[in-house]
């Protein structure tokens, strides 16, 4: 990648979705800087996965910052007293694995970094098809946030603010797997199993959706080795 290539900031969780989105940005010709968050998550192995993915994709830089959302909990991912659902969706509501305001906080920080580095876009691995119903993974949310970003930053007011880019937003999980395979994403090293631990649980929404997609994509050998929450 040349020094004149456009810069992109990729929010890198350690999961398959964010890794694939970052790889797509690289394929598009961007110099990609990864940004990960230590937010007090129970499944902290994802931070190790993010570092492995950043190295495998040869990102220009990989930053990890701490924003301790576990201080107030409110999610099964940040509060050990709240059990992670392991038997599929229990109702039509938003599941307890939703972290209050998480993407809003992360995108805001990503936009700050993007403006400081002169990045043209902020790459997000959010998906609105095979997901758990989170409110901050939906097209209307991203559209509204883009409007806010254009008003909230100096770069936005001057007409050259970073664009929120969510290339996977309407893809099925199987299509994400297929694109990850094509792009050489280290799928076996991605991780976002909601239950955490040394091995993925294979029962949470994240694991079940990921494993079904891997099987459909013809790669059952990669099941039960990670998780996918983005």
Secondary structure, DSSP 8 states (H G I E B T S, - for coil): --TTS-EEEEE--SSHHHHHHHHHHHHTT-EEEEEEEE---S-THHHHHHHHHHHHTT-SEEEEEE--GGGT--STTT-TTS----SS--SSS--TT--TTHHHHHHHHHHHHHHHHT-SEEE----SSSS---GGGSHHHHHHHHHHHHHHSHHHHTT---EEE-TTTT--HHHHHHHHHHHT--GGG----TT-SSS--S-SHHHHHHHHHHHHTT-GGGTTS-----
